[in-house]
Amino acid sequence: MKKWGFLLIFVICGVTAFKIVPFFQGEKGVILNAYNENGVVEGKLSFGNIKKVDIPVEQIYQGNLLLVNSKHPVHNDGIKSDVINLNARKELVKGYRLFNSETYLSEDIASKFSDMVLDAKEDAVSSFLITSGFRGFGEQSKLYEEMGSNRALPAGYSEHNLGLSLDVGSTQGKMEVAPEGQWIAENAWKYGFTLRYPKDKTDITGIMNEPWHIRYVGLPHSAIMKEKNFVLEEYLDYLKEEKHISATVNAQKYEIFYYSVTENTTITVPTNLHYEVSGNNTDGVIVTVFPDNV
């Protein structure tokens, strides 16, 4: 497996070097005015030729950056369509064990998790297991009835209902003290995962410290959240406020845009770059633009 030599450089517009206001379309492509912190234009950035992309309003409820909590329930459109029984796909269970034979997860997320823990093995950390993955609404409802509101969420209000989250354990002990827990806390962001419920953010998440619960958001978002010590609620508020930020992760440049969406919308993206679109499950979408070699 690839061993990470991870370089992280941030140019968070409006926080460090300069702020970029919303773009306008020029004849040659997308042009951005680059302002310094005093509001003076210092130059222009161009993304080359552009194309139009239709964003249906349903996109708000689809993607890797969906906010699910006590105020924002899962929509059916947001549930991953590639959820599988991991016990039936042994080729995906590499570098970790399953707590039981009825463990479900997005196939894509399972593959990414396996890549991550196989890299951890190179650091002599190798006792991972998945204790819980995707849960249907029926299973979540039963869990809520059995465990109560202090230890579980009602059906539709848990990230486990998406297929993007999983609970990770260790055969060596509790994640709070096990090498696997420490490795996850230090390295999961490099692979697009984030610790969803850290102990210093319970007033924001409304959930007690869960060092075992990780959530996939993807790069560069996990890197920015790690650098700024954000949980998902804070990160999405930050994007909504800034409208556009830039980040360079492992020598790759990313441009991230927030769009408010209340109806079917058309946006523009550069033709020479890739892009990903994710809703926030509340009121808009996040568009991430990046080179084709990422």
C-alpha positions in Angstrom: 0.0 0.0 0.0 1.0 3.6 -0.6 2.7 5.2 2.4 1.6 8.7 3.0 4.2 11.5 2.9 1.5 14.1 3.5 2.0 17.7 2.7 -0.8 20.1 3.6 -0.8 23.8 2.5 -3.8 26.0 3.0 -4.8 29.2 1.2 -8.1 29.7 2.9 -9.5 32.8 1.2 -10.7 35.4 3.6 -8.6 33.9 6.4 -5.0 34.0 5.3 -3.8 35.5 2.0 -6.8 37.0 0.3 -10.5 36.7 -0.2 -12.1 35.8 -3.5 -15.6 37.1 -4.3 -18.1 35.2 -6.3 -17.0 34.7 -9.9 -18.5 36.1 -13.1 -18.3 34.6 -16.5 -15.9 36.0 -19.1 -15.6 35.2 -22.7 -12.5 33.1 -22.0 -13.8 31.3 -18.9 -14.3 31.8 -15.2 -12.6 34.9 -13.8 -12.2 35.7 -10.1 -11.3 39.0 -8.6 -8.6 38.4 -5.9 -8.9 40.9 -3.0 -6.5 41.3 -0.2 -7.7 41.7 3.4 -8.3 45.4 2.9 -10.6 44.9 0.1 -8.2 46.0 -2.7 -8.1 44.0 -5.9 -4.6 42.4 -6.2 -5.2 40.5 -9.4 -7.4 38.0 -11.2 -7.6 34.2 -11.3 -8.8 32.4 -14.4 -9.9 28.8 -14.8 -10.0 28.7 -18.6 -12.9 27.5 -20.7 -16.2 26.7 -18.9 -19.2 24.5 -19.3 -22.7 24.6 -17.7 -23.8 22.0 -15.3 -27.4 21.5 -14.2 -28.0 21.1 -10.5 -31.4 19.7 -9.6 -32.8 20.8 -6.3 -32.7 17.1 -5.1 -28.9 17.4 -5.1 -29.2 19.2 -1.8 -29.8 15.7 -0.3 -27.1 13.7 -2.1 -23.4 13.5 -1.6 -20.6 13.0 0.9 -21.0 16.3 2.8 -24.6 15.7 4.1 -25.3 17.1 7.5 -27.3 14.6 9.5 -28.2 15.4 13.2 -31.1 15.9 15.5 -32.3 18.8 13.3 -31.6 17.5 9.8 -32.9 13.9 9.0 -31.7 11.6 6.3 -33.6 11.9 3.0 -34.0 8.7 1.0 -32.0 10.4 -1.8 -29.0 10.6 0.5 -28.7 6.9 1.3 -25.8 5.3 -0.5 -27.0 3.1 -3.3 -24.0 0.7 -3.1 -24.6 -0.7 0.5 -23.5 -4.3 0.7 -23.1 -7.0 3.3 -19.3 -7.0 4.0 -19.3 -10.6 5.2 -20.3 -11.6 1.6 -17.5 -9.6 0.1 -14.4 -11.0 1.7 -12.1 -9.2 -0.8 -13.1 -5.9 0.8 -12.4 -7.1 4.3 -8.7 -6.6 4.3 -6.7 -5.2 7.3 -9.7 -5.4 9.6 -12.2 -7.8 11.1 -16.0 -7.7 11.3 -17.7 -7.8 14.7 -20.6 -9.8 13.2 -21.7 -11.3 9.9 -24.5 -8.7 9.4 -22.3 -5.7 8.9 -23.3 -3.4 6.0 -21.6 -0.5 4.5 -21.2 1.4 1.2 -18.9 -0.7 -1.0 -16.9 2.5 -2.0 -16.5 3.5 1.7 -15.5 -0.1 2.6 -12.8 0.0 0.0 -11.4 3.3 1.2 -11.5 2.1 4.8 -9.5 -1.0 3.8 -6.9 1.0 2.1 -6.5 3.2 5.2 -6.1 0.3 7.7 -3.7 -1.5 5.4 -1.5 1.6 5.5 -1.8 1.6 9.3 -0.4 -1.9 9.3 2.9 -0.4 8.1 2.9 1.5 11.4 2.5 -1.8 13.3 -1.2 -0.9 14.0 -3.3 -3.8 12.8 -6.1 -4.8 15.2 -9.0 -3.0 13.6 -12.5 -4.2 13.4 -15.8 -2.7 12.3 -18.4 -2.9 15.0 -21.2 -1.2 13.1 -21.8 0.3 9.7 -24.9 1.1 7.7 -28.2 0.7 9.5 -31.7 0.7 8.0 -34.4 2.7 9.6 -35.9 -0.4 11.1 -32.7 -1.4 12.8 -32.1 2.1 14.0 -35.5 2.3 15.5 -35.0 -0.9 17.4 -31.6 0.3 18.6 -33.2 3.6 19.8 -35.9 1.7 21.7 -33.3 -0.6 23.4 -30.7 2.0 24.3 -32.7 5.1 24.8 -32.1 8.7 23.7 -28.9 9.1 25.7 -27.1 6.5 23.7 -28.8 6.3 20.3 -30.7 8.5 17.8 -34.1 8.0 16.4 -34.5 6.4 13.0 -33.6 8.8 10.2 -31.4 11.1 12.4 -28.3 8.9 12.6 -25.4 9.1 10.2 -25.4 5.3 10.2 -28.6 5.5 8.1 -26.5 7.1 5.2 -23.9 4.4 4.6 -21.1 6.9 5.0 -20.3 6.3 8.7 -18.9 3.4 10.6 -17.9 2.5 14.2 -14.4 1.2 14.4 -13.1 -0.9 17.3 -9.9 -2.6 18.3 -9.2 -6.1 19.5 -6.6 -4.5 21.9 -9.1 -2.6 24.0 -11.2 0.6 24.0 -10.6 3.0 21.2 -9.8 5.8 23.8 -6.5 4.0 24.6 -5.9 1.5 21.9 -3.2 2.1 19.3 -5.9 1.8 16.6 -7.9 4.7 18.2 -4.8 6.9 18.4 -3.8 6.1 14.8 -7.3 6.9 13.5 -7.3 10.2 15.4 -4.0 11.2 13.8 -4.3 9.8 10.3 -7.9 9.3 9.2 -8.2 12.7 7.6 -5.5 11.8 5.1 -8.0 9.2 3.6 -11.1 11.4 3.6 -12.4 10.4 7.0 -13.2 12.6 10.0 -13.8 11.9 13.7 -17.4 13.0 13.8 -18.0 13.4 17.5 -14.8 14.5 19.4 -15.0 15.3 23.1 -14.3 19.0 22.7 -17.3 19.5 20.3 -20.2 18.0 22.2 -21.9 21.4 22.6 -22.0 21.6 18.7 -22.7 18.0 17.7 -25.0 17.3 20.6 -23.4 13.8 20.8 -21.0 12.6 23.5 -17.4 11.8 22.7 -17.3 8.8 20.3 -13.6 8.1 19.3 -14.9 5.0 17.4 -17.3 6.8 15.1 -15.7 8.0 11.8 -17.5 9.6 8.8 -16.4 9.8 5.2 -16.4 13.4 3.8 -13.6 13.0 1.2 -10.5 15.1 0.4 -9.8 18.0 0.7 -12.7 18.5 3.1 -11.3 16.1 5.8 -7.9 17.9 5.6 -9.4 21.4 6.1 -11.6 20.1 8.9 -8.5 18.7 10.6 -6.4 21.8 10.1 -9.1 24.1 11.5 -10.4 21.7 14.1 -13.9 21.8 12.6 -16.7 19.3 13.0 -19.1 19.0 10.0 -21.5 21.6 11.4 -18.8 24.2 11.7 -17.2 23.3 8.3 -20.5 23.7 6.4 -21.2 27.0 8.1 -17.8 28.1 7.2 -18.2 27.3 3.5 -21.6 29.0 3.5 -20.0 32.2 4.9 -16.9 32.2 2.7 -18.6 31.0 -0.5 -15.2 30.0 -1.9 -12.0 28.7 -0.4 -8.9 27.1 -1.8 -6.7 24.4 -0.4 -3.6 22.5 -1.5 -3.3 19.0 -0.2 -0.4 16.8 -1.0 0.6 19.2 -3.8 -2.9 19.1 -5.3 -4.9 22.3 -5.6 -8.6 22.3 -4.8 -11.2 25.1 -5.3 -14.4 24.7 -3.2 -17.6 26.7 -3.8 -20.8 26.9 -1.9 -24.1 27.6 -3.8 -27.5 28.3 -2.2 -30.0 26.1 -4.0 -33.8 26.6 -3.7 -34.8 25.3 -7.1 -33.2 23.7 -10.1 -30.0 25.6 -10.8 -27.3 25.9 -13.5 -23.7 26.5 -12.5 -20.5 26.8 -14.5 -17.3 24.7 -14.0 -14.0 24.7 -15.8 -13.9 22.2 -18.7 -10.2 21.2 -18.1 -10.8 20.2 -14.5 -12.8 17.5 -12.6 -15.5 18.5 -10.1 -17.6 16.9 -7.5 -21.0 18.1 -6.2 -22.4 17.4 -2.8 -25.5 18.7 -1.0 -25.3 19.8 2.6 -28.8 18.3 3.4 -30.1 21.8 4.4 -30.0 24.6 1.8 -27.3 24.3 -0.8 -24.5 22.4 -2.6 -20.7 22.4 -2.4 -18.8 22.1 -5.6 -15.2 20.9 -5.4 -13.0 21.5 -8.4 -9.6 19.7 -8.8 -7.1 18.5 -11.4 -7.7 15.2 -13.2 -4.7 13.6 -11.6 -6.1 13.6 -8.1 
